[in-house]
């Protein structure tokens, strides 16, 4: 339930908060946090049994929340890069690739 709540918040609210050039900073920050989370995951599995599960769960929540933030801001990023006029073409292409893969 916590993971789903974070996913909904990340996917639904962050596009409302990201405007103009802040979308690039958001993507850079989220990708940096996910890089650290993935890099630390093997270490978390080598911890004592008392800490192994909680640390691993926190790392997975960070990664899943970051993924939701990135997904929620694809349209904002495409408008910022390609402009409003081409956004429908770019989003159509992205959705087609998403369905195929």
Backbone torsions as a table, in degrees:
resi	resn	phi	psi	omega
1	UNK	NA	-37.3	179.0
2	UNK	-66.0	-42.4	179.1
3	UNK	-61.4	-44.6	179.4
4	UNK	-64.2	-38.7	177.4
5	UNK	-63.4	-45.1	177.2
6	UNK	-63.5	-39.5	179.0
7	UNK	-61.9	-46.3	-179.8
8	UNK	-63.5	-41.9	177.8
9	UNK	-64.9	-45.6	-179.2
10	UNK	-65.6	-39.4	-177.7
11	UNK	-79.1	-33.8	-172.8
12	UNK	-95.0	-37.1	-172.9
13	UNK	-94.1	-30.9	-175.9
14	UNK	-64.1	-33.0	175.8
15	UNK	-62.2	-24.9	177.8
16	UNK	-75.2	-24.2	-176.9
17	UNK	-93.4	-20.6	-174.4
18	UNK	-95.8	119.9	176.7
19	UNK	-134.0	153.5	176.3
20	UNK	51.0	-128.9	-173.5
21	UNK	-80.9	-2.6	179.3
22	UNK	-69.5	-17.5	179.1
23	UNK	-65.3	-34.8	178.5
24	UNK	-68.7	-41.6	177.0
25	UNK	-64.2	-38.5	178.3
26	UNK	-62.4	-48.3	179.1
27	UNK	-60.9	-43.6	179.4
28	UNK	-62.6	-43.2	179.7
29	UNK	-65.3	-44.6	-179.6
30	UNK	-65.5	-42.6	179.0
31	UNK	-65.6	-34.2	176.8
32	UNK	-66.9	-43.4	178.6
33	UNK	-64.3	-41.9	178.9
34	UNK	-65.9	-36.2	177.3
35	UNK	-62.1	-44.5	178.2
36	UNK	-64.9	-43.1	-179.2
37	UNK	-61.5	-43.8	178.8
38	UNK	-69.5	-34.9	179.4
39	UNK	-70.1	-31.1	-177.1
40	UNK	-88.2	-15.2	-176.8
41	UNK	-56.1	-47.7	178.1
42	UNK	-59.7	-37.6	177.2
43	UNK	-63.0	-40.5	-178.1
44	UNK	-63.7	-29.9	179.6
45	UNK	-75.1	-16.4	178.7
46	UNK	-93.0	1.5	179.6
47	UNK	-72.2	169.4	175.0
48	UNK	-61.2	152.5	-177.3
49	UNK	-57.6	-26.1	179.6
50	UNK	-66.3	-37.1	-174.8
51	UNK	-104.2	-16.4	-173.5
52	UNK	-57.7	-54.5	-176.0
53	UNK	-65.8	-48.4	-179.9
54	UNK	-61.5	-41.3	179.9
55	UNK	-66.4	-42.3	178.9
56	UNK	-62.7	-42.2	179.9
57	UNK	-63.6	-42.3	178.6
58	UNK	-62.7	-42.4	178.7
59	UNK	-63.7	-40.5	178.5
60	UNK	-68.0	-36.9	176.9
61	UNK	-65.1	-40.5	176.5
62	UNK	-62.3	-43.9	-179.1
63	UNK	-66.9	-45.4	178.9
64	UNK	-66.0	-38.7	176.6
65	UNK	-65.7	-39.7	176.5
66	UNK	-63.9	-39.9	177.5
67	UNK	-62.1	-40.6	178.6
68	UNK	-64.6	-40.0	178.7
69	UNK	-63.7	-43.6	178.9
70	UNK	-63.3	-43.8	178.7
71	UNK	-64.0	-38.4	-178.2
72	UNK	-69.8	-16.9	-175.8
73	UNK	-112.8	13.8	178.6
74	UNK	-61.2	-44.5	-179.1
75	UNK	-65.9	-39.6	178.8
76	UNK	-63.6	-42.9	179.2
77	UNK	-65.3	-42.0	-178.9
78	UNK	-67.4	-35.9	175.4
79	UNK	-64.9	-41.0	-178.4
80	UNK	-67.0	-36.2	-177.6
81	UNK	-84.1	-48.2	-171.4
82	UNK	-100.8	-13.1	-179.5
83	UNK	90.9	165.6	-176.3
84	UNK	-68.6	-36.9	-174.8
85	UNK	-64.0	-35.1	-177.5
86	UNK	-98.9	0.5	-173.9
87	UNK	-60.9	-40.8	-178.0
88	UNK	-65.1	-34.8	177.6
89	UNK	-69.0	-44.1	-179.2
90	UNK	-65.5	-44.6	-179.8
91	UNK	-66.1	-36.4	175.5
92	UNK	-62.3	-42.3	177.5
93	UNK	-64.5	-43.9	179.1
94	UNK	-62.9	-41.8	179.1
95	UNK	-66.4	-37.2	177.8
96	UNK	-64.3	-45.2	178.6
97	UNK	-64.2	-37.8	179.0
98	UNK	-64.1	-40.8	-179.4
99	UNK	-71.8	-34.9	-178.6
100	UNK	-71.4	-41.4	-177.9
101	UNK	-85.7	NA	NA
